[in-house]
Structures are given as structure tokens and as C-alpha cells.
Amino acid sequence: MPRKTKTTDAPPPVAATTKPKRSRDKAKKPRTTKKQACLRLLRREKGVSLADLQRATGWQAHSVRGFLSGTIRKLDGVELEALTPDRGPRRYRITETTVGS
């Protein structure tokens, strides 16, 4: 018996998972890094608590403390202060210092 060949007049199927093309004209929104977010919070007048920094970054407490002691203390022109209020958690803030003092 002769073999039958398929003849189709239909166009090839389109993939169902095609993504819409993004416009190149849109300016990308600059991303805020976790370091930038921490610095913004630490510059507040009242400072920021460890728990606030944890919520902002998603880090665990030991990671936040390591960031404060390892990264922030090494920045030139910045001094890290640990504020201990009568009530409530310890708060941290940074103050700008003049270089060379």
C-alpha cells in the first residue's frame, strides 16, 4: 500500500508562551540596593532599630550587625552611633564627619 503524505494548508502553530516585547523607549527605574536602603534609614534623625533594618533588607539580626560593623564603620566620613534609649530597643544612626578629624 502506498504511503500517504500529509498536506496542510494551515499556517504553522504559534507558541503559546511568547512574551510581549518590551519597549526600549522606557527608561529603566534605578534599583535601590540593600546597602542604599540601610544608609537611608541610618541617616534618620532618630536612627533606626535592628528590627527595622531586618524588615528593610530581609536579613537576619546577625547579618545586620555584621553589615553595621563591617561595612558602615569602614566608610570614610561617616560615624556610626549606637543610641541606647531608656525604653525600647537600641537604635543606630550615622552622622557625617569631616575627613581628617
ChimeraX attribute file (.defattr): number of C-alpha atoms within 10 A of each C-alpha:
attribute: neighborCount
match mode: 1-to-1
recipient: residues
	/A:1	3
	/A:2	4
	/A:3	5
	/A:4	6
	/A:5	6
	/A:6	6
	/A:7	6
	/A:8	7
	/A:9	6
	/A:10	6
	/A:11	6
	/A:12	7
	/A:13	6
	/A:14	7
	/A:15	7
	/A:16	6
	/A:17	6
	/A:18	7
	/A:19	7
	/A:20	6
	/A:21	6
	/A:22	7
	/A:23	7
	/A:24	7
	/A:25	6
	/A:26	7
	/A:27	7
	/A:28	7
	/A:29	6
	/A:30	6
	/A:31	7
	/A:32	8
	/A:33	10
	/A:34	14
	/A:35	13
	/A:36	11
	/A:37	13
	/A:38	21
	/A:39	15
	/A:40	14
	/A:41	20
	/A:42	23
	/A:43	16
	/A:44	13
	/A:45	10
	/A:46	12
	/A:47	19
	/A:48	22
	/A:49	18
	/A:50	18
	/A:51	16
	/A:52	14
	/A:53	22
	/A:54	17
	/A:55	10
	/A:56	13
	/A:57	15
	/A:58	13
	/A:59	15
	/A:60	13
	/A:61	13
	/A:62	11
	/A:63	13
	/A:64	18
	/A:65	15
	/A:66	11
	/A:67	15
	/A:68	17
	/A:69	12
	/A:70	11
	/A:71	11
	/A:72	18
	/A:73	15
	/A:74	12
	/A:75	10
	/A:76	12
	/A:77	14
	/A:78	16
	/A:79	15
	/A:80	18
	/A:81	14
	/A:82	13
	/A:83	15
	/A:84	11
	/A:85	9
	/A:86	7
	/A:87	6
	/A:88	8
	/A:89	13
	/A:90	15
	/A:91	18
	/A:92	21
	/A:93	22
	/A:94	22
	/A:95	15
	/A:96	11
	/A:97	11
	/A:98	10
	/A:99	8
	/A:100	6
	/A:101	5
